[in-house]
Amino acid sequence: MEPVIRELDALDAGGDSFRYHIHRDGSPTLPSLGNVSFETIEDTLARVANLLDAANAEVSHLIDVKAEMDAAYGEAGI
């Protein structure tokens, strides 16, 4: 996934060119890009979403574990 992010960053570091197809002067924003595969973009974004969901689940789990440990040690007077 990192290679895809690096490639997108190399093409459009600011993100404006992917939002707008022309500059204010009328010139194309990404003239050398060629065809874009929306299936590939969809697949990559789905993988990113899955990764973020997994990270969110792990962080939530660790927060729950910490809360349980705090409660257990608090009751034990430690």
N, C-alpha and C positions, 0 to 999 in steps of 0.2 A: 504494500500500500504506500509506503514511503516513496518509492520511485515515481508513483503517479502524482503524489503531492508535489514532489520536486519538479516534475515536468510541467505541471500546471503553473507553479510559481515561476519557472523560467519563462513560460509563455506570457504570463500576465501577473507580475508581482503585486500590483495594486488591486487587481480584480475588476477594474473598470472595463477592460476590453471584452471580457466575457459577458458583461451586462449590456454593453452598447456595441452595435455592429459598426458604427462609424464615429469618427472624431467630430468635434465641432466644425472643423474645416471641410468635412465631407469625405475625408480619406478613410479607407477601411481600417478597423482596429487590429485585425489579425489576418493580414492578406496572405501570409504563408501557411496558415493553419490547414487549409484544405477541408476535406469532409470530416465531420464529427460523428462518431458512432454513439447515438444516444443509448443503445443497449449497453455499451461498455461503461458509459457514465452512470447509468442506472445501477449496474452491477457493482461498480466501485463504491458508489454512495451507499448501497445496501450493506456492503462489507464494512464501511466506516460506521454506519449506524449500528451494526451488530457489535463492533468493537466497543463503541461508546456505551451501548446497553450493558455489555459485560463488565466494563469498568465501573459503571454506575452500580450494578448489582454487587460487585466486590466491595466498593467503598461503603455502600449501605450495610452490607454484612459486617464489615469491620467496625462501623459505628455502633451497630447493635451489640457486637461482642464486647466492645469497650464499655458500653452502658451496663451490660450484665456484669462485667468484672468490677466496675465502679460500685455497683449495687452490692455485690457479694463481699467485696473488701470493706465497704462502708458498714455493712451489717456485722462483720467480724471485728470491727474496731481497729483495723490495721491502717 
